[in-house]
Every structure is written in structure tokens, then in C-alpha cells.
């Protein structure tokens, strides 16, 4: 494609030279002969520092968001107002705008994005749609899964993914859309047919600084990021910020669908929650239907309501919604039970905010109560390093308020001292009622919690969920909470032999 054609629709301040460009890259290490290199300022690095490296790898053209860079001789050169916007528009031009050939469903919010996205995809699949999924756990395309490097990728990578989806006959793509991606304009120019808002609680304030800025970033999905607003906005009527979005979206989206446990276009009747799942009547503008879900707790009822509203906006029937919900037994790392033959419950969950910890421990408390007896809630958690320090005491208090015993440990300490992170969280734990101990080594902490557990207890391992590495310093080390918990359970002598002996003992009596 001609350099000038590649730049069609880009906010260009100046341009010189022409070239035939065969690809686009924003990482100079990936540049091949004939590529156009987009040099843009990032949060931690400035791509403009790598222009000469890209040219050395064979770039035929450069697009830069820096006026300070002098044009290089013999290559196409353009100065643009916004680097990420340019990347989005150019990659769309190069790949023939695959997003326009698909229906995108975007999910944003602090908690519940992943489960809601999985539910929407399951409902679309039940309606025999070929689907794609872009999210925190993995990316999926027509049934094939790959690990997710970022919740929401850069626009070039997203356009490549969508172009592959078009080739495979995909019709609908469900995406988790993070506040970072929205504010950084990684999804600039992508039109969402349906947009879902789950909730907003304190998170990412190391980046957004205030809740107002955090909410402003989320609003971009509903206002349209360089394109018109979504056709349908699906909003949580029982969330404070969701109600604000309702007022905003009334003026923007042609169709508004609200949801809540008690109120909204999509709501519940006769809700009953237990240790095996939840049952309720799903009430919608299109009718009512009985729902059973193996997913536990109130938070997942909210997720089902949101997903149902979105899926039905895409033409999925009530019966297909109910069947998809019945079939989806779990989402990796979201209240994921670990069973290795032990007489107590072990759960791995991604909860990494104070609100998520509060919801998780409340669900665990309800779980042990419904099982009878006096089971304890034992929680293992840590706080991420190089992230918002102010939420650490809040997380400590939330874990302590909802648990009987807490093992405070490391999450992903990154470049911070783990003991310093723990100290921040301890301040909140001390205000709560639970007993606690600290163990910076996460593997040892999980082992300690499992050794403390007795029949009827529930052990919550919170914070990392589906993640398969722990980031210490600049290094990502292999680490899975599920695998570590399984090994710790077996180290206590539990397993198939233990369960068989227990059953034999019960039969004898």
C-alpha cells in the first residue's frame, strides 16, 4: 500500500516522501524490510528513540508523534498529532477495516468483565454464531484459544486479530475493554455495536489518579472513541456510576438496556443462591425464563443479567441464554474450586480490589453457612507492587472483615520490597476482627493456609486467579495458585486414597 494511502484519515501535521509499505510495526525489533514504523510516546518508553533502529531493520516509512525528530532522508515521513490514533487508523486502512465487518461487544468496569465476556460468548455460541473473545485470560477465535498478553491489545494487534476472524467467518467478537486501553486510545476508531458497564470501584488510581478520571476513561466506551456511540448500552442500574452512565447514554445510544437484581429492564424474581449455584427467574422485555447457573454468588447473577441483555441485543433468544448459562460451569480463576480429595473447600479467585475481596469473602461466608456447621473462612491475599498504594489498607480491612483468619503474602511485588507492600496492607488488617499472620513467600503462605484448614472450612486464595507467573523484580517466574494449592493439599496426605478411606469409615458407621 502506498504510504499516502496508509495515512488516509490520519490527523497529519506534515508529510514528505512516498513509499510502498507492506506492513506496519510499532516495535522496532519486529520491523521487516518494507514496513512503516509508527513511533509514538508511551507511558514508560518513547518509540521515537528507536526510529533509527527501525530504519536499520528496513523500514521504508516513519510516522512520528514528535516534532523534535528531524525527517530522515530517503524514506516516507509523517508527523501526526496522536501516535496511537494514527496506528489505529493506519492499521485499519492496511487490513481493510475488519472491525466494520464484525459486530463488537465491549465490556468495561472494575469487576466482572471477564465472567461477563465469557457468558456473552457462550450465549452467542449457543445461538450457533462463530465468535471471537479478547480478554484478560485468553483470546479466542472460532474455538481456538491463545494466551492473552494484555486485556486489550494495541490497535494494530487487535486489527490483525479481527482480520483473522473475518477470514474464519466470525460474526461477533466480545472484548474486555480496560480503562487504560480507552484512555490510551488503543481502541480508537473501533465501533461497538453493544457496550456493557458492570460497576466501578476503587482500582488503578496509580494510573488514573482520581475516581473521576477513572470514570471518565470508562465513559469513552459509551461516548464512542473516535466513532459514533454504541447502538446499545447495557448499564448496571444498581451501581452509582452506572446510574450516571444511564443519564449520559440516554442522549447518545439509540437503545438503552438496564439491569439489576431488583430493578431494570433485565432483573430477577425468586432468587435463591446456594453452594451448588443460583436459581432465579430472569425477567426481560422479551419475556421470562427460569435460570440455573453453577456460577456462585450475587456477583455472578449481576454478570448473567448484563450478559443476557447484551446477547439478546444481538438476537440471542431467551431459551439460548438459559441453556448457555446452565452449561458454563466456571471461568478460570474466578471462584475456581481446587479439589484434590481434601475435606474442606479451596477456591482460587482473581479478586484484587477491596470491593472484590469483600464480595469474595461474603460469598465464602454464605457458602460455609449453607453447608451447615461452623466452617471458617481462611483468606490468602497480597497486593500488587508498583500499583496504587492507597488501596492496600482497604484491601487489608476488607479481607479481615470478611475472614476468620488471613495469611497476608505477596501478589506480584514487581520492583517493590514485598515487606513494604505487606506493611501497607497490615494497617487495614489491624482494624478488622480477623486473626492474621504474614508470610511473604506466596507458596509457603498457601501451604500454611491449607495446613490450618479443617473439615468444613473454606480457603480463599485471592489476587492472581488464572495467572501463571509471579512478577518479582523485572522477572516473571512460573507460578500458578491452582497448581501450588493442589500440591499443598496432596502434601497433607489428601487425595483419592484419603477419600476412599473416609467413605469406608462412614460406611462402617
C-alpha positions in Angstrom: 0.0 0.0 0.0 1.2 3.5 -0.8 2.4 5.5 2.2 -0.1 8.2 1.3 -3.0 5.7 1.2 -1.9 4.3 4.5 -2.2 7.8 6.0 -5.8 8.3 4.8 -7.9 9.6 7.6 -5.0 10.2 9.9 -4.5 13.6 11.6 -1.3 14.5 9.8 0.6 17.7 10.6 3.2 17.3 7.9 4.2 14.7 5.4 7.0 14.2 2.9 8.1 11.5 0.6 6.3 8.4 -0.7 6.9 4.7 -0.4 5.3 1.3 -0.9 4.6 -0.1 2.6 4.0 -3.8 3.1 3.3 -3.8 6.8 3.1 -1.7 10.0 5.1 -2.0 13.2 5.3 0.0 16.5 8.0 -2.3 17.9 11.3 -1.6 16.1 12.6 -5.1 16.9 9.8 -6.6 14.7 10.3 -4.3 11.7 11.0 -6.1 8.4 12.0 -4.6 5.0 9.2 -2.5 3.6 7.4 -1.8 6.9 6.1 1.5 8.1 7.3 2.2 11.7 4.9 4.1 13.9 7.0 5.9 16.6 4.8 7.0 19.5 5.2 8.1 23.0 4.2 5.5 25.6 3.8 5.5 29.4 7.2 4.1 30.1 9.1 4.3 26.8 9.2 6.6 23.8 9.1 4.8 20.4 10.8 7.9 18.8 14.1 6.7 20.4 14.0 3.7 18.2 13.4 5.3 14.8 17.0 4.7 13.6 16.8 1.1 14.8 13.6 0.6 12.7 15.2 2.1 9.7 18.2 -0.2 10.2 15.8 -3.1 10.1 14.5 -1.9 6.7 11.6 0.4 7.4 10.5 2.3 4.3 8.5 5.0 6.1 8.2 6.5 9.6 5.2 8.1 11.3 6.1 10.0 14.4 4.2 12.0 17.1 7.3 14.1 17.9 8.1 17.4 16.3 11.6 17.2 17.7 12.6 14.3 15.3 14.3 15.6 12.1 13.0 13.8 9.0 15.4 11.1 7.7 16.4 11.2 4.1 15.1 8.6 1.6 12.1 7.4 3.5 8.4 8.4 3.8 8.0 10.7 6.8 4.9 12.0 8.5 4.4 13.9 11.7 1.0 13.2 13.4 -1.0 14.7 16.2 -1.7 11.5 18.0 0.6 8.4 17.6 -2.0 5.8 18.9 -4.8 7.3 16.8 -2.5 7.1 13.8 -1.7 3.5 14.5 -5.4 2.6 14.8 -6.4 4.4 11.5 -3.4 3.1 9.5 -3.8 -0.5 10.6 -7.4 -0.3 9.7 -6.5 1.0 6.3 -3.9 -1.7 5.7 -6.1 -4.6 6.8 -9.3 -3.2 5.1 -11.1 -2.3 8.3 -12.0 -5.7 9.6 -13.9 -4.2 12.6 -16.5 -2.8 10.2 -17.3 -6.4 9.0 -17.9 -7.7 12.5 -20.2 -6.9 15.5 -18.1 -5.9 18.5 -19.5 -6.2 22.1 -17.4 -4.3 24.6 -17.4 -5.0 28.3 -15.9 -2.5 30.8 -16.0 -2.0 34.6 -13.8 -2.7 37.6 -15.1 -6.2 38.4 -16.9 -8.9 36.5 -15.6 -8.1 33.0 -14.1 -11.5 32.3 -17.0 -13.6 33.5 -19.5 -11.3 31.7 -17.4 -11.6 28.5 -17.3 -15.4 28.8 -21.1 -15.5 29.4 -21.8 -13.4 26.3 -19.6 -15.5 24.2 -21.2 -18.7 25.5 -24.7 -17.3 24.7 -23.6 -16.3 21.1 -22.1 -19.8 20.6 -25.4 -21.3 21.8 -27.1 -19.4 19.0 -24.6 -21.0 16.6 -22.6 -17.9 16.0 -18.9 -18.1 15.2 -17.3 -15.9 17.8 -14.1 -14.2 19.0 -13.1 -13.3 22.5 -10.5 -10.7 23.7 -9.9 -10.6 27.4 -7.7 -11.0 30.5 -7.4 -14.7 30.5 -7.1 -15.6 26.8 -8.0 -14.6 23.3 -10.3 -17.0 21.4 -11.1 -17.1 17.7 -13.6 -19.6 16.2 -12.9 -22.0 19.1 -9.0 -21.7 19.1 -7.5 -20.1 22.2 -4.2 -18.3 22.8 -2.8 -16.7 26.0 -3.7 -13.0 26.5 -0.6 -10.7 26.7 -2.9 -7.7 27.5 -6.5 -7.4 28.4 -7.0 -5.0 25.5 -4.2 -5.1 22.9 -2.8 -2.3 20.8 -5.0 -1.4 17.8 -2.6 -2.9 15.3 -2.7 -6.3 17.1 -6.4 -6.0 17.5 -7.0 -5.3 13.8 -4.8 -8.3 12.9 -6.9 -10.5 15.3 -10.1 -9.2 13.8 -8.9 -9.6 10.2 -8.1 -13.3 11.1 -11.6 -13.6 12.5 -13.1 -12.2 9.2 -11.2 -14.9 7.3 -12.6 -17.6 9.6 -16.2 -16.5 9.2 -16.5 -14.9 12.7 -19.6 -12.7 13.1 -19.3 -11.4 16.7 -16.3 -10.5 18.9 -16.7 -10.0 22.7 -14.0 -7.8 24.2 -13.0 -6.7 27.6 -12.1 -3.1 27.3 -9.9 -1.7 30.0 -9.8 1.8 31.2 -6.1 2.0 30.2 -7.0 1.0 26.7 -9.7 3.6 26.5 -7.6 6.4 27.9 -4.6 5.5 25.7 -6.9 5.3 22.6 -5.9 1.7 21.9 -9.5 1.2 20.6 -9.7 4.5 18.7 -11.9 4.1 15.7 -13.4 0.7 16.7 -17.2 0.9 16.8 -19.0 -1.3 19.4 -22.5 -2.5 18.5 -23.1 -3.2 22.2 -21.3 -1.8 25.2 -21.7 -3.2 28.8 -20.8 -1.5 32.1 -20.5 -3.8 35.1 -19.6 -1.5 38.0 -16.9 0.9 39.2 -15.0 0.6 42.4 -11.5 1.8 43.5 -8.7 0.5 41.3 -5.9 1.7 39.0 -5.6 5.0 40.8 -1.8 4.8 40.4 -2.6 5.5 36.7 -5.9 7.5 36.7 -5.1 9.4 40.0 -8.8 10.0 40.9 -12.1 8.2 40.7 -13.3 11.0 38.5 -10.5 10.4 35.9 -11.1 6.6 36.2 -14.8 7.0 35.4 -14.1 9.5 32.6 -12.0 6.8 30.9 -14.8 4.2 31.2 -17.3 6.7 29.7 -15.3 6.7 26.4 -16.7 3.3 25.5 -20.2 4.8 25.6 -19.4 8.1 24.0 -17.5 6.5 21.1 -13.8 6.6 20.8 -13.3 8.4 17.5 -16.6 6.9 16.2 -20.3 7.0 16.9 -21.5 5.7 20.3 -22.6 2.1 20.6 -26.0 1.1 19.2 -27.0 -0.5 22.5 -25.7 0.5 26.0 -26.2 -2.1 28.8 -25.9 -0.5 32.2 -26.0 -1.5 35.8 -28.9 0.4 37.4 -27.8 -0.6 40.9 -24.3 0.9 40.6 -23.8 4.5 41.5 -21.6 5.2 38.4 -24.0 3.0 36.3 -26.8 5.4 37.1 -24.7 8.3 35.9 -23.9 6.5 32.7 -27.6 5.9 32.1 -28.2 9.7 32.1 -25.2 10.1 29.7 -26.1 7.3 27.4 -29.8 8.3 27.1 -28.5 11.2 24.9 -26.1 9.0 22.9 -27.1 5.5 22.2 -30.3 4.6 20.2 -31.1 1.8 22.7 -30.6 1.6 26.4 -30.9 -1.7 28.4 -30.6 -1.5 32.2 -30.2 -4.4 34.7 -30.2 -5.1 38.4 -31.2 -7.7 40.9 -34.4 -5.9 41.7 -34.9 -3.3 39.0 -34.1 -2.6 35.4 -35.1 -3.9 32.0 -33.4 -7.2 33.0 -33.9 -8.2 36.6 -34.6 -11.3 38.8 -37.5 -12.8 40.6 -37.4 -15.5 43.3 -33.6 -15.5 43.5 -32.2 -18.4 45.5 -28.5 -18.9 46.0 -26.7 -22.0 47.4 -23.4 -23.9 47.4 -24.3 -25.6 44.1 -25.3 -22.5 42.2 -28.2 -20.0 41.9 -31.7 -20.2 40.6 -33.9 -17.3 39.6 -36.5 -16.1 37.1 -34.9 -13.9 34.5 -37.3 -11.1 33.7 -36.7 -9.3 30.4 -38.6 -7.1 28.0 -38.9 -10.2 25.7 -40.4 -12.4 28.5 -39.4 -14.5 31.5 -37.4 -17.7 31.8 -36.1 -19.9 34.7 -32.3 -19.8 35.1 -29.9 -22.1 36.8 -26.3 -21.3 37.0 -23.4 -23.3 38.6 -21.6 -19.9 39.0 -21.8 -18.9 42.6 -23.0 -15.7 44.3 -24.7 -12.5 43.8 -21.9 -11.0 41.7 -22.4 -13.7 39.1 -26.1 -13.1 39.0 -25.3 -9.5 38.0 -22.9 -10.8 35.4 -25.6 -13.0 33.9 -28.1 -10.2 33.8 -25.5 -8.0 31.9 -24.6 -10.7 29.5 -28.2 -11.6 28.8 -29.1 -8.0 28.0 -26.1 -7.8 25.6 -26.7 -11.2 23.9 -30.4 -10.6 23.4 -29.5 -7.3 21.8 -27.5 -9.4 19.3 -30.6 -11.6 18.6 -30.0 -14.5 21.0 -33.2 -16.0 22.3 -34.3 -16.4 25.9 -34.0 -20.2 25.6 -30.5 -20.0 24.2 -29.5 -17.6 27.1 -30.8 -20.0 29.7 -29.0 -23.0 28.1 -25.7 -21.2 27.8 -25.8 -20.1 31.4 -26.6 -23.7 32.6 -23.6 -25.1 30.6 -21.0 -22.6 31.8 -19.7 -24.2 35.0 -16.8 -22.0 35.7 -14.5 -19.3 34.4 -10.7 -19.9 35.0 -9.5 -18.1 38.1 -13.0 -16.8 39.1 -14.2 -18.7 42.2 -12.4 -21.7 40.8 -12.6 -24.7 43.2 -9.5 -26.8 43.7 -10.4 -30.4 44.6 -7.6 -32.9 45.4 -9.6 -35.0 47.8 -9.5 -32.7 50.8 -12.4 -32.4 53.3 -12.5 -28.6 53.1 -13.0 -26.2 50.2 -10.2 -24.4 48.4 -11.0 -21.6 45.9 -8.7 -19.6 43.7 -10.1 -16.2 42.7 -8.8 -13.1 40.8 -10.1 -10.7 43.5 -7.5 -7.9 43.7 -9.5 -4.9 44.9 -11.1 -4.2 48.3 -14.6 -4.4 46.7 -13.8 -7.7 45.1 -12.3 -9.1 48.3 -15.4 -8.0 50.2 -17.7 -9.8 47.6 -15.5 -12.9 47.6 -15.4 -13.3 51.4 -19.1 -12.6 51.7 -19.7 -15.4 49.1 -17.4 -17.7 51.0 -19.2 -17.0 54.3 -22.6 -17.8 52.7 -21.0 -20.9 51.2 -19.9 -22.3 54.6 -23.2 -21.3 56.3 -25.3 -23.1 53.6 -23.2 -26.2 54.0 -24.0 -26.3 57.8 -21.6 -26.4 60.7 -19.2 -23.7 61.8 -16.7 -23.6 58.9 -14.1 -20.8 58.9 -13.1 -18.5 56.1 -9.4 -18.5 55.7 -8.1 -16.0 53.1 -4.7 -15.7 51.5 -4.0 -12.5 49.6 -1.4 -9.9 48.7 -1.3 -6.5 47.0 0.5 -5.8 43.7 3.7 -3.8 43.7 4.2 -0.6 41.6 0.5 0.0 41.8 -1.9 2.2 43.8 -0.6 2.1 47.4 -3.7 3.7 48.9 -5.9 0.7 48.2 -3.7 -1.7 50.2 -5.0 -0.8 53.7 -8.6 -1.0 52.2 -7.8 -4.5 50.9 -6.4 -5.5 54.3 -9.6 -4.3 56.0 -11.9 -6.0 53.5 -10.1 -9.3 53.9 -10.0 -9.0 57.6 -13.7 -8.0 58.0 -14.8 -11.0 55.9 -12.5 -13.7 57.1 -11.8 -15.6 60.3 -8.1 -15.9 59.5 -5.9 -14.1 57.0 -2.5 -15.1 55.6 -1.1 -11.9 54.1 1.5 -12.6 51.5 2.9 -11.3 48.2 1.0 -11.0 44.9 3.2 -9.6 42.1 5.6 -7.4 44.1 7.3 -6.3 40.9 10.1 -3.8 41.8 8.8 -3.0 45.3 10.0 -4.6 48.5 7.4 -7.3 49.4 7.7 -6.4 53.1 6.9 -2.8 52.4 3.7 -3.8 50.5 2.7 -6.1 53.3 3.2 -3.3 55.8 0.8 -1.1 53.9 -1.9 -3.8 53.9 -1.3 -4.7 57.6 -2.6 -1.2 58.6 -6.0 -2.1 57.3 -5.9 -5.7 58.7 -5.3 -4.4 62.2 -8.6 -2.5 62.1 -10.5 -5.7 61.3 -11.6 -8.6 63.6 -9.8 -11.5 61.9 -6.6 -13.0 63.2 -3.8 -12.9 60.7 -0.2 -13.7 60.0 2.2 -12.6 57.3 4.3 -14.8 55.0 6.0 -13.0 52.1 6.6 -16.3 50.2 3.3 -17.0 48.4 3.9 -20.7 48.0 4.6 -21.0 51.8 1.6 -18.8 52.5 -0.8 -21.1 50.5 0.7 -24.2 52.2 0.2 -22.6 55.6 -3.5 -21.8 54.9 -4.1 -25.3 53.7 -2.4 -26.8 56.8 -4.6 -24.7 59.0 -7.9 -25.7 57.3 -10.2 -28.2 58.9 -13.2 -30.1 57.6 -16.0 -27.6 56.7 -13.6 -24.6 56.2 -13.1 -22.7 53.0 -9.7 -21.4 51.9 -9.7 -18.5 49.6 -6.5 -17.8 47.5 -7.1 -14.3 46.1 -5.5 -11.9 43.8 -3.9 -13.9 40.9 -6.6 -16.2 39.7 -5.8 -17.5 36.2 -2.3 -16.0 36.1 0.6 -18.5 35.6 3.5 -16.3 36.6 4.6 -14.2 39.6 6.4 -11.0 38.7 9.3 -10.4 41.1 11.6 -7.5 40.2 11.8 -7.5 36.4 11.4 -11.3 36.1 8.2 -13.3 35.5 8.6 -16.7 37.3 6.3 -19.7 36.7 3.6 -19.7 39.4 0.0 -21.0 39.4 -2.2 -20.7 42.5 -4.2 -23.7 41.4 -1.1 -25.9 40.9 0.5 -24.7 44.2 -2.7 -25.3 46.1 -3.1 -28.8 44.6 0.4 -29.7 45.6 -0.1 -28.3 49.1 -3.3 -30.4 49.6 -1.6 -33.5 48.4 1.4 -32.8 50.7 -1.1 -33.1 53.6 -1.9 -36.6 52.6 -5.2 -36.0 50.9 -6.1 -37.5 47.6 -8.1 -40.4 46.2 -6.8 -42.8 48.8 -7.8 -40.5 51.6 -11.4 -40.0 50.2 -11.8 -43.8 49.7 -10.7 -44.4 53.3 -13.1 -41.7 54.5 -16.0 -43.2 52.7 -15.2 -46.7 54.0 -15.1 -45.3 57.6 -18.5 -43.6 57.0 -20.0 -46.8 55.6 -18.7 -48.8 58.6 -20.6 -46.5 61.0 
